[in-house]
């Protein structure tokens, strides 16, 4: 049974529905246009359930609910006896009826006369009706069930009221509400911005509200765009309806209406109250004055800022104290404000062209800015004060005390170089500062920048000939971070003890540190077995673990237990699960596998006899992730059919492996129970099954009666050759894609590609797998770097045009082919056209599930994720870190595609992704499984083509340095290959010099001789003049 009722009048707009399923009914209720709230109740029998449902329907019908929403005349009666209304009651009903008619007819001119007649004694009931009218006439709702309000030009969602009806409701609310009544309503903002209109002015004069200031401030704090125009705010203040609120006035005065620019400008520069009281507020509160233009025109390359013009005029006319601007602009630099706003204030200081005396007078206001978080602020202070360092009134001691901390900051290197130059000049006039300057210069060795360190070293050596205790202590502390030959150059200042005999011999003999060698080893996978839930308490706990967790394998464990252990469920298990069901129905998770599970689990709760299939195209965007839906569908069928067996693909060992013995035992259990094997399930199982613990496995395999199952298991475990059963071309032509024979070929192809990454299989070169990627042979198209564009609007030409949006990596993928569902490796390898949403629908949480399907051969998955998440350095977001997390597993095999994915991650925009790339590189080197040749080749290609900012890549490499001699050697080998594959272009890329400096530093530390093949590359790089000094050192 299913019944849907509605209740719609001027005060209510709600629905109520009931659905029965066996001995359970579910009631859902709420506002029309929403999902509502659900509540289920179980009964002892289906008859009792239907009886209770009919009773509830009768009760709702009596209250006025109907199928079309029309409220019955007696719908609000509480009982059979009718009580005669009192005079007061009649008056209230009359007021409500008049209010509804007033709104329906949109008679704004009659609002005050209506209130004068009816508000006395009825104000609360009127406010209640106005709130209901807002929900009905003003709020957006689903109009698909209200065709009389649905305009042809609208979508299903819209408002029932016309503009006039909505304005009537808003004016009524403004006339009757208090500050507490207004709450979070934002409907008064529009009216108050029209304070000069006749109807608003009349309402304000009638109501005399005293709550508008606090209300408007609350709106501005929530949404800055809801600020009220400054002239309207001043008008409300003059009328006595708004008191002065500094934050509110700061927001208002920073707003700007281009159509009233001249009048507003005149007010800002002539009105005394505005100048003296309100303009200073822009220095006290964060505003948007940096983006407010004077007569903005798209045709102009540069447009004048309104507030530049305002400040210039005020200063010229001497209507504002320069002290106010200087102090306010400087103090803003240490506040947590928009960086563009702070930049505007810095430029304002520069535009004022302060005299020397003024700067010296205000120097102490500049000094605290040296502790600012944003590097641009520090650079501004150093550059601005640089000419005054030698001034006789400049407070150098205090400046150095404030500046000391920046000598360890890597983001202000330009300023630090400037300070070293200035120190050198100052020492000619003030030699007494030598010790302090040298001590500060020593702190620069904290920064990983060869050029800066060499500059600091030269400065120290020039000004410090003899060692001192303080300097030696600092240098010894920073020694491990010194780059190139800096440590050797400063050796006499380190005051270290003499070399040991071993150190002397090592240096004389040129003893080579530990060398890295790529030697991946086979590791054991079947280490920790899963424990499956057996009791109801364990299953109930697992439900919570799945809902709160992020491991897709736990879903497989839970749902298999749900099928196998149905006998242990208590009679009230649905009641116990209600909190979890409520949590599932109300939660949103960025995970397609989770959405498949959520839909299936909720369906098994409410409709256990119906198989649920999630057809949402977003949840099935990835064909690999949609396999979770296939697994859950199969489990639902098993439960309905009373099959109490686990799926063959259920992992037996963490994180997703299947033990061969257990797989064969499951097949034998299916055989004994007479259950047909699902071939997709078998294909996933074979992909997860590892060739370990094979003792006496052949004896078990021989017990399998179906020959093809026996053959494919033997082949997958490496015990038998391939024995694919072929059929004639005619039968192939007549067979459907989902026939058993076709699906068996997919199973064989999956088993073959799982264990033979590079092999060619003649058996799969024909239908149904002809031309399917990774079936007959590996799919390895040429990698291209192609320009991308988006449609933009040119406001100058007033035409749409293609706008260049950077280059991206691409493979030529074939058009979509269904193939056979049992072959796993091709499913997402198809051309999606110019689909810019690929990274949007590749959720981070889905990557572990995709990897768990094909853990022994990741080539196709790596290719897909590189194109989806890393085709550009700024598209995948933090999701790119998920696959790197899987690479930390010691059993992960790096092939060419996964090395490309790792190489692109070094340039990723997100710090989290780059940090994870560091972890992967360190772990892979430690376990000898980082292929420096393959990774270096891709790194060189990415550097050549400007894939991403080189500074990001250098940051990753720097974090990998000096972990051990072995790690340094691996990094040198990596850069050897990268530089060989680097294509030299006319203009040196930004920060490419840092790569060369990094290489030089590692060479010195590891006593490394670069390979002969690099000699020619280094020669070619000398076309870049800025590289010539460092290249000379490398080739020395």
BAMITI-647692 format. One record per residue (C-alpha): y, z, x. Coordinates in steps of 0.05 Angstrom, whole numbers, padded with zeros to 5 digits, always signed. Example, Ala and Ser with C-alpha at 12.3 -4.5 7.8 and 13.67 -1.06 7.14 Angstrom:
-00090+00156+00246-00021+00143+00273
END
This chain:
+00000+00000+00000+00071-00015+00023+00136+00001-00013+00208-00011+00011+00265+00020-00029+00340+00022-00018+00399+00064-00042+00467+00030-00035+00532+00052-00067+00602+00068-00043+00579+00131-00007+00509+00114+00017+00473+00055+00049+00401+00076+00065+00328+00057+00058+00262+00091+00048+00193+00059+00057+00121+00081+00057+00058+00047+00084-00014+00071+00076-00069+00057+00126-00136+00086+00106-00127+00161+00097-00058+00163+00130+00010+00144+00104+00074+00134+00144+00143+00145+00115+00203+00112+00148+00275+00126+00127+00346+00118+00152+00409+00076+00147+00401+00002+00129+00403-00040+00192+00370+00012+00236+00297+00025+00255+00300+00093+00221+00255+00153+00233+00181+00155+00219+00134+00211+00199+00059+00205+00188+00012+00249+00148-00064+00248+00147-00108+00265+00087-00181+00279+00076-00193+00215+00038-00160+00149+00022-00154+00168-00052-00115+00231-00035-00070+00191+00010-00053+00139-00044-00041+00193-00096+00009+00228-00051+00043+00162-00035+00052+00145-00109+00081+00214-00120+00133+00204-00066+00151+00135-00093+00162+00165-00162+00207+00220-00133+00250+00169-00097+00255+00124-00157+00278+00184-00198+00333+00197-00147+00360+00127-00157+00325+00086-00103+00305+00015-00122+00279-00047-00089+00346-00083-00090+00388-00021-00075+00420-00015-00143+00429+00058-00162+00402+00075-00231+00451+00108-00279+00409+00172-00280+00392+00167-00206+00429+00229-00185+00403+00274-00240+00369+00335-00212+00331+00352-00276+00321+00333-00348+00376+00380-00374+00446+00350-00373+00503+00398-00358+00571+00382-00387+00621+00370-00331+00680+00418-00323+00752+00395-00323+00755+00402-00247+00691+00363-00241+00717+00308-00285+00780+00306-00243+00739+00298-00179+00698+00242-00210+00762+00208-00232+00792+00215-00162+00729+00186-00130+00727+00127-00178+00801+00113-00167+00791+00116-00091+00733+00066-00094+00774+00019-00137+00834+00026-00090+00792+00006-00030+00756-00050-00066+00822-00081-00089+00855-00066-00021+00919-00039-00051+00950-00009+00011+01018-00003-00023+00988+00047-00074+00957+00095-00023+01013+00146-00023+01019+00147-00100+00944+00155-00105+00944+00214-00056+01003+00247-00091+00964+00244-00156+00894+00262-00134+00895+00298-00066+00914+00367-00092+00849+00406-00097+00806+00344-00082+00823+00332-00008+00755+00349+00020+00716+00306-00030+00765+00249-00016+00754+00255+00059+00679+00254+00048+00685+00191+00006+00730+00159+00059+00677+00172+00113+00626+00139+00068+00673+00081+00055+00681+00071+00130+00606+00066+00139+00601+00017+00081+00663-00026+00089+00684-00020+00162+00622-00008+00205+00579-00066+00229+00512-00071+00194+00455-00119+00181+00478-00165+00125+00414-00205+00120+00395-00163+00059+00466-00166+00030+00478-00241+00020+00540-00229-00022+00576-00203+00040+00548-00254+00089+00597-00309+00107+00565-00375+00128+00601-00373+00194+00574-00304+00211+00509-00281+00241+00466-00230+00205+00508-00173+00232+00578-00163+00206+00622-00120+00162+00623-00118+00087+00697-00107+00080+00753-00157+00086+00809-00143+00135+00852-00116+00078+00796-00071+00052+00783-00044+00122+00857-00031+00133+00859+00007+00067+00803+00053+00090+00836+00065+00158+00904+00081+00126+00871+00129+00078+00837+00165+00136+00902+00169+00175+00936+00199+00114+00884+00252+00100+00847+00270+00165+00861+00327+00212+00847+00325+00287+00778+00354+00278+00763+00303+00223+00782+00245+00268+00730+00265+00320+00705+00204+00357+00732+00153+00308+00770+00099+00344+00797+00064+00282+00866+00096+00287+00881+00062+00353+00896-00004+00319+00942+00028+00268+00981+00069+00319+00993+00007+00360+01028-00019+00298+01070+00042+00287+01131+00001+00268+01095-00035+00211+01118-00014+00142+01051+00012+00115+01035+00053+00178+01105+00083+00180+01100+00104+00107+01033+00137+00119+01059+00174+00181+01120+00198+00143+01076+00223+00087+01021+00256+00128+01063+00281+00187+01001+00287+00233+01006+00335+00292+00941+00315+00325+00955+00244+00349+00970+00262+00423+00902+00296+00435+00866+00241+00396+00899+00185+00437+00884+00220+00502+00811+00227+00483+00808+00152+00468+00839+00134+00535+00791+00179+00574+00733+00145+00540+00757+00073+00546+00819+00055+00586+00830-00008+00545+00843+00035+00484+00911+00055+00511+00970+00052+00463+01030+00010+00481+01084+00049+00516+01140+00032+00467+01096+00054+00408+01079+00118+00443+01153+00134+00455+01168+00118+00382+01114+00167+00359+01143+00219+00407+01213+00208+00379+01186+00217+00308+01154+00282+00328+01081+00261+00319+01062+00261+00393+01077+00313+00447+01083+00294+00520+01014+00288+00553+01021+00265+00626+00954+00231+00630+00965+00194+00564+01034+00171+00586+01008+00148+00654+00956+00105+00620+01006+00078+00570+01061+00060+00619+01012+00023+00664+00992-00022+00606+01027-00088+00598+01039-00140+00544+01056-00206+00576+01091-00229+00513+01141-00171+00518+01148-00172+00594+01224-00176+00598+01236-00121+00546+01184-00076+00578+01212-00089+00648+01282-00072+00624+01257-00007+00595+01220+00011+00660+01282-00001+00702+01338+00025+00658+01313+00080+00612+01328+00147+00646+01270+00186+00614+01221+00131+00634+01245+00131+00706+01250+00206+00716+01190+00230+00677+01139+00174+00666+01141+00127+00725+01122+00183+00775+01058+00192+00734+01028+00128+00764+01021+00166+00829+00988+00226+00795+00936+00190+00753+00891+00130+00766+00919+00068+00731+00914-00007+00735+00983-00024+00760+00953-00063+00819+00928-00117+00770+00988-00121+00724+01026-00187+00734+01096-00209+00716+01093-00274+00676+01023-00292+00700+01009-00367+00704+00941-00397+00720+00976-00456+00753+01008-00411+00806+00969-00396+00869+01005-00329+00875+01034-00289+00818+01084-00233+00825+01060-00164+00807+01102-00129+00754+01104-00063+00791+01127-00096+00855+01187-00121+00816+01196-00052+00783+01196-00013+00849+01239-00064+00884+01291-00060+00829+01291+00016+00825+01297+00023+00901+01352-00029+00905+01391+00006+00849+01376+00074+00879+01347+00099+00814+01284+00127+00846+01276+00172+00907+01238+00136+00964+01208+00204+00980+01171+00202+00914+01140+00134+00929+01122+00151+01001+01089+00217+00983+01054+00191+00921+01028+00128+00955+01001+00166+01015+00970+00223+00975+00933+00172+00932+00894+00148+00992+00849+00209+00994+00835+00209+00919+00772+00181+00888+00808+00122+00857+00797+00047+00853+00801+00018+00924+00844-00040+00900+00894+00009+00871+00897+00048+00937+00905-00018+00974+00965-00034+00929+00998+00032+00948+00987+00018+01023+01020-00050+01015+01076-00016+00978+01089+00028+01039+01089-00033+01084+01137-00070+01037+01186-00013+01039+01195-00025+01115+01208+00047+01131+01254+00064+01188+01227+00097+01251+01260+00163+01233+01230+00161+01164+01160+00149+01192+01167+00206+01242+01194+00251+01187+01132+00236+01144+01080+00232+01200+01043+00294+01177+01031+00260+01110+00994+00204+01146+00948+00248+01187+00902+00274+01131+00887+00201+01114+00844+00198+01177+00792+00238+01139+00789+00187+01082+00721+00160+01063+00744+00088+01057+00751+00054+01125+00810+00011+01103+00852+00074+01096+00837+00096+01168+00851+00026+01194+00918+00027+01158+00939+00094+01188+00920+00073+01259+00955+00006+01254+01017+00035+01220+01026+00093+01269+01007+00054+01332+01080+00037+01351+01099+00111+01346+01046+00142+01393+01096+00143+01451+01154+00168+01409+01181+00233+01436+01176+00267+01368+01107+00241+01351+01058+00300+01344+01002+00273+01386+00962+00338+01389+00958+00343+01314+00942+00269+01307+00883+00276+01356+00857+00337+01319+00855+00297+01255+00828+00234+01289+00771+00267+01327+00720+00255+01271+00731+00180+01267+00706+00169+01338+00635+00174+01311+00646+00127+01252+00616+00057+01258+00659+00028+01201+00725+00034+01238+00707+00000+01304+00770-00043+01305+00814+00020+01300+00774+00054+01355+00784-00005+01402+00858-00001+01385+00860+00073+01402+00826+00061+01470+00879+00010+01487+00934+00057+01465+00904+00115+01504+00904+00071+01567+00978+00057+01557+00996+00130+01540+00963+00156+01604+01015+00120+01645+01069+00162+01612+01028+00225+01595+00973+00235+01647+00963+00306+01624+00924+00279+01564+00871+00247+01608+00816+00299+01596+00825+00298+01521+00825+00222+01517+00762+00216+01560+00726+00268+01517+00742+00230+01454+00720+00164+01486+00653+00195+01502+00640+00204+01427+00640+00128+01419+00569+00126+01447+00547+00151+01379+00563+00082+01352+00512+00027+01362+00559-00028+01386+00550-00055+01456+00620-00083+01464+00652-00018+01442+00607+00024+01486+00622-00019+01547+00697-00012+01532+00689+00064+01527+00649+00065+01592+00702+00027+01629+00756+00073+01603+00717+00135+01624+00701+00108+01693+00774+00088+01703+00801+00156+01685+00745+00204+01705+00721+00198+01777+00689+00266+01783+00639+00297+01734+00660+00355+01689+00616+00403+01651+00643+00384+01582+00639+00309+01594+00569+00313+01625+00544+00353+01566+00569+00300+01518+00541+00242+01559+00473+00274+01565+00472+00286+01490+00489+00212+01476+00446+00182+01532+00390+00158+01487+00440+00120+01445+00474+00084+01502+00464+00009+01502+00457-00042+01557+00472-00015+01627+00520+00038+01603+00474+00096+01621+00465+00069+01692+00540+00058+01700+00555+00130+01680+00498+00161+01719+00542+00198+01769+00579+00232+01711+00516+00255+01677+00501+00308+01730+00426+00298+01720+00374+00325+01767+00343+00276+01817+00290+00226+01796+00218+00247+01795+00169+00210+01840+00139+00174+01780+00208+00151+01756+00226+00126+01825+00160+00087+01831+00169+00059+01761+00238+00034+01777+00219+00005+01845+00156-00028+01820+00187-00054+01757+00131-00021+01717+00127-00053+01648+00131-00005+01588+00079-00009+01532+00070-00079+01505+00059-00094+01431+00000-00138+01412-00013-00166+01342-00084-00143+01328-00095-00127+01254-00158-00089+01240-00201-00085+01178-00193-00017+01145-00238+00017+01095-00214+00015+01023-00264+00057+00984-00238+00125+01006-00219+00164+00944-00254+00154+00877-00219+00162+00810-00240+00217+00763-00241+00191+00692-00222+00236+00633-00283+00260+00594-00257+00312+00545-00202+00308+00493-00157+00355+00533-00164+00310+00594-00148+00249+00552-00089+00283+00519-00062+00303+00587-00072+00231+00611-00029+00205+00553+00029+00247+00577+00017+00226+00649+00020+00152+00629+00082+00159+00586+00119+00197+00640+00091+00159+00699+00097+00091+00730+00026+00074+00752-00005+00017+00712-00075+00035+00735-00068+00101+00697-00059+00059+00633-00125+00024+00647-00159+00092+00658-00129+00121+00594-00145+00062+00549-00216+00056+00575-00227+00130+00562-00197+00120+00493-00253+00071+00478-00310+00107+00513-00296+00178+00491-00279+00167+00417-00333+00217+00399-00295+00276+00431-00232+00264+00390-00216+00324+00344-00202+00314+00270-00128+00329+00280-00118+00286+00341-00064+00245+00306-00024+00307+00291-00029+00328+00364-00006+00259+00386+00056+00258+00341+00105+00280+00396+00079+00226+00443+00083+00173+00389+00154+00193+00374+00169+00189+00448+00139+00119+00453+00175+00091+00392+00243+00116+00416+00238+00102+00490+00259+00040+00529+00226+00023+00595+00241-00035+00641+00168-00054+00649+00129-00108+00614+00061-00075+00625+00088-00011+00595+00113-00048+00534+00044-00079+00525+00013-00009+00529+00065+00022+00484+00055-00030+00429-00021-00027+00433-00024+00049+00434+00023+00057+00374-00018+00005+00337-00083+00041+00353-00051+00104+00324-00026+00074+00259-00073+00014+00250-00136+00029+00289-00175-00027+00254-00126-00082+00273-00122-00114+00342-00050-00113+00367-00024-00171+00409+00045-00167+00441+00076-00236+00432+00145-00218+00457+00165-00275+00504+00201-00228+00551+00141-00182+00558+00099-00244+00573+00149-00277+00619+00102-00266+00677+00033-00293+00662+00004-00243+00711+00036-00183+00677+00014-00209+00610-00059-00198+00633-00047-00125+00615-00042-00149+00543-00108-00186+00550-00142-00124+00577-00115-00081+00521-00135-00131+00468-00206-00130+00494-00208-00054+00493-00182-00053+00421-00239-00100+00401-00289-00056+00436-00264+00006+00398-00266-00030+00331-00336-00057+00345-00361+00011+00368-00373-00012+00440-00368+00049+00485-00367+00014+00552-00311+00009+00604-00280-00057+00625-00312-00087+00686-00242-00090+00717-00229-00015+00712-00214+00009+00783-00263+00059+00813-00224+00079+00876-00150+00090+00890-00105+00053+00885-00141-00005+00849-00206-00021+00884-00275-00029+00852-00338-00008+00887-00392-00063+00886-00447-00016+00863-00407+00008+00804-00389-00063+00784-00463-00083+00783-00481-00020+00745-00430-00036+00692-00457-00106+00685-00527-00077+00676-00500-00030+00623-00469-00089+00586-00537-00124+00591-00574-00065+00563-00525-00057+00505-00527-00131+00489-00452-00139+00500-00426-00206+00524-00386-00204+00588-00313-00225+00581-00303-00274+00637-00229-00259+00648-00248-00186+00655-00302-00206+00705-00252-00249+00744-00203-00191+00752-00261-00145+00772-00284-00193+00827-00213-00198+00854-00211-00122+00860-00281-00112+00887-00286-00102+00962-00345-00117+01008-00361-00045+01025-00421+00001+01014-00469-00057+01003-00533-00019+01020-00588-00035+00969-00539-00074+00927-00584-00135+00927-00638-00096+00891-00589-00080+00836-00563-00151+00831-00634-00177+00821-00638-00136+00756-00583-00179+00726-00617-00228+00679-00562-00279+00671-00569-00324+00732-00496-00346+00736-00472-00273+00736-00523-00257+00790-00501-00317+00831-00426-00303+00827-00434-00229+00844-00476-00247+00905-00425-00298+00927-00366-00252+00917-00399-00198+00959-00414-00248+01015-00490-00246+01003-00502-00316+00975-00471-00385+00981-00431-00416+00925-00474-00442+00867-00423-00470+00818-00459-00503+00759-00427-00572+00750-00429-00615+00687-00414-00688+00675-00344-00715+00670-00356-00731+00597-00375-00659+00581-00314-00636+00620-00271-00682+00578-00300-00657+00513-00299-00583+00533-00241-00541+00510-00201-00502+00561-00230-00436+00536-00303-00457+00535-00352-00414+00574-00366-00469+00625-00292-00479+00640-00281-00404+00645-00341-00397+00692-00309-00447+00739-00246-00404+00738-00287-00342+00756-00319-00379+00815-00251-00405+00838-00222-00335+00836-00279-00306+00877-00274-00363+00927-00198-00358+00937-00201-00281+00941-00242-00283+01005-00225-00351+01034-00149-00358+01038-00147-00423+01078-00210-00460+01055-00215-00525+01017-00265-00526+00959-00288-00594+00935-00320-00560+00874-00251-00544+00845-00216-00610+00859-00237-00638+00792-00224-00617+00720-00210-00565+00695-00177-00543+00759-00152-00610+00786-00082-00604+00814-00080-00530+00798-00045-00491+00855-00092-00450+00899-00155-00476+00865-00184-00530+00910-00137-00514+00968-00079-00468+00986-00013-00487+00955+00037-00491+01012+00096-00536+00994+00155-00545+01041+00208-00491+01037+00277-00517+01021+00346-00487+01021+00387-00518+00965+00458-00506+00938+00466-00472+00870+00521-00480+00820+00546-00449+00755+00591-00475+00701+00661-00448+00710+00727-00461+00676+00785-00485+00717+00848-00457+00685+00892-00504+00725+00858-00569+00702+00835-00536+00637+00765-00566+00646+00696-00539+00657+00667-00555+00725+00609-00540+00771+00625-00483+00818+00586-00473+00883+00547-00408+00882+00514-00406+00950+00448-00433+00975+00379-00408+00956+00308-00416+00979+00264-00459+00936+00194-00489+00931+00176-00550+00890+00131-00518+00838+00089-00563+00792+00101-00566+00717+00065-00514+00676-00009-00527+00666-00053-00482+00625-00114-00490+00670-00167-00440+00652-00149-00368+00638-00201-00339+00685-00170-00368+00748-00119-00317+00771-00081-00345+00830-00040-00400+00797-00015-00366+00734+00059-00358+00752+00064-00416+00801+00099-00467+00757+00168-00496+00751+00214-00457+00704+00273-00505+00713+00341-00475+00727+00320-00408+00701+00371-00358+00726+00336-00301+00689+00274-00300+00732+00297-00239+00771+00323-00207+00707+00253-00206+00675+00216-00188+00738+00218-00114+00730+00208-00068+00790+00154-00029+00754+00112-00092+00742+00103-00110+00815+00048-00058+00829+00007-00084+00770+00013-00156+00793-00008-00135+00863-00067-00095+00835-00094-00159+00803-00099-00197+00870-00097-00145+00926-00142-00184+00975-00102-00248+00975-00028-00240+00963-00004-00310+00982+00012-00335+00912+00042-00268+00891+00086-00266+00953+00109-00337+00939+00126-00320+00867+00164-00256+00884+00202-00289+00940+00228-00342+00892+00239-00291+00836+00271-00234+00874+00292-00259+00943+00311-00332+00936+00382-00307+00949+00401-00243+00985+00438-00215+00925+00397-00230+00863+00336-00185+00861+00372-00118+00863+00331-00057+00879+00269-00089+00848+00256-00123+00915+00236-00056+00944+00175-00051+00899+00134-00103+00937+00156-00075+01004+00127-00009+00980+00059-00042+00972+00065-00071+01043+00063+00001+01070-00011+00004+01052-00052-00002+01116-00098-00052+01081-00041-00100+01064-00052-00167+01098+00011-00203+01122+00005-00278+01111+00060-00329+01120+00088-00318+01050+00091-00242+01055+00125-00249+01123+00178-00294+01090+00188-00240+01036+00196-00187+01090+00245-00231+01129+00289-00242+01068+00289-00168+01053+00325-00155+01120+00386-00190+01089+00382-00158+01020+00445-00133+00988+00415-00066+00968+00411-00011+01020+00347+00016+00988+00312-00050+00999+00334-00054+01072+00313+00018+01083+00244+00001+01055+00241-00060+01101+00253-00013+01160+00194+00030+01137+00149-00032+01131+00167-00058+01201+00156+00009+01234+00090+00021+01199+00065-00050+01212+00082-00045+01287+00049+00023+01292-00015-00007+01261-00011-00072+01301-00009-00115+01238+00062-00143+01244+00057-00217+01261+00121-00223+01303+00110-00298+01310+00108-00313+01235+00163-00263+01219+00207-00287+01276+00200-00360+01254+00226-00342+01184+00280-00298+01212+00306-00354+01256+00307-00402+01196+00345-00352+01154+00396-00339+01209+00406-00414+01218+00421-00427+01145+00467-00369+01129+00417-00339+01080+00455-00272+01080+00504-00229+01120+00476-00221+01190+00506-00151+01193+00453-00128+01143+00397-00155+01186+00426-00122+01248+00430-00056+01211+00355-00060+01196+00338-00078+01268+00380-00021+01295+00343+00029+01252+00277+00004+01281+00300+00011+01353+00278+00066+01402+00222+00094+01360+00176+00080+01418+00170+00031+01476+00117-00006+01435+00166-00015+01377+00221-00040+01423+00173-00090+01454+00152-00116+01386+00225-00125+01366+00239-00164+01430+00180-00210+01415+00207-00218+01344+00276-00238+01369+00246-00285+01422+00215-00326+01366+00276-00320+01320+00323-00346+01374+00276-00404+01391+00277-00424+01317+00352-00415+01309+00389-00480+01298+00456-00478+01334+00516-00499+01292+00587-00514+01312+00617-00448+01288+00581-00384+01308+00561-00344+01246+00595-00277+01234+00561-00220+01270+00512-00266+01307+00539-00236+01370+00509-00169+01349+00440-00201+01350+00450-00222+01422+00478-00153+01441+00420-00119+01408+00372-00164+01447+00407-00149+01512+00404-00074+01500+00329-00075+01486+00318-00118+01548+00351-00066+01593+00314-00008+01562+00246-00041+01566+00255-00078+01633+00237-00140+01594+00237-00211+01621+00250-00262+01567+00200-00319+01561+00212-00385+01595+00218-00421+01528+00281-00381+01512+00318-00404+01574+00339-00470+01542+00362-00435+01478+00406-00386+01516+00437-00445+01552+00455-00479+01487+00485-00415+01459+00537-00417+01514+00578-00465+01470+00602-00401+01437+00654-00374+01486+00650-00303+01460+00576-00301+01478+00583-00326+01549+00593-00257+01582+00533-00225+01548+00489-00287+01560+00507-00283+01633+00481-00212+01635+00417-00231+01599+00402-00289+01646+00420-00250+01709
END
